[in-house]
């Protein structure tokens, strides 16, 4: 992909330089070398055919299928309540794998709704109540109108599980 982009870029540079060189009067042998080097073999005085310019697609600033925050919240609640119920017992190694699976399941179920131009970050934190404290902080640079987050927590007498899903609008 990088090679194709470099080729397109070099083509644009050659196109621009070729047009600039055609505007200048041909001076002795230098002008003929430039034209032969560029691969242009036109008779003197013949107009050069201009290549068609290709433009980038127009930019849409709004999503065709905007994210529904309530739907995302319902997905998170359903998955968290199914996995972290009264039957679940906290174990450090098992909880690590369980949190990864729950996080992936939530992300995949949100992606199935095909919200246009959004990226998702799903964090699931599971801990055991042992008279400790927990402090967590996340910083993002985001658009306050289009980006946001949904949080849901499950608390049982022996453990807690917190899921935070960030949705970021991607232009």
C-alpha positions, 0 to 999 in steps of 0.5 A: 500500500505504501508503494502504491501511495508513493507511486501515485505521489511521484506521478503527481509530482511528475505531472506537475513538473511536466506541466511546468516544463511545458510552460517554459520555452524550450532552450536548446538541448535541455528542453529536448532532453527533458521532454524525452526523459518525461516520455513525451514525444509530441510534435512542436506546437501540438497541444498536450492532452491534460490527464483527468484529475481524480479527487478524493471522496467527499467527506461526510461529517455525520454517521449514516447509522449513529450509535444508540447509547441505550442499545449499547447499555442493554448489550453491556448489562445483558452480557455482564449479568449473564457471566457475573451472576451468583454462581460465579466465584472469583479466582485471579487466573480464571477472572483474567481470562473471563474478563477478556472473553466478556470484553471481546463478546461485548465488543463483537455484539456492539459491532453487529449493530453496524454503527457507522464510523465508530471505534470501540474500547471495552474495559472489564475490571474484576476484583475481589473485596478484601478491604482494599480501595481501587482508583482508576483514571482514563484520559482521551482526546475526544469530541464531546458531541460524538464520543462518549462512554457507557459504564455498568458494574456488578457487585456481589458480596465477594467480588465486583465487575466493572465494564466501561465501553468507550465509543469514538467517532472515526472520521 
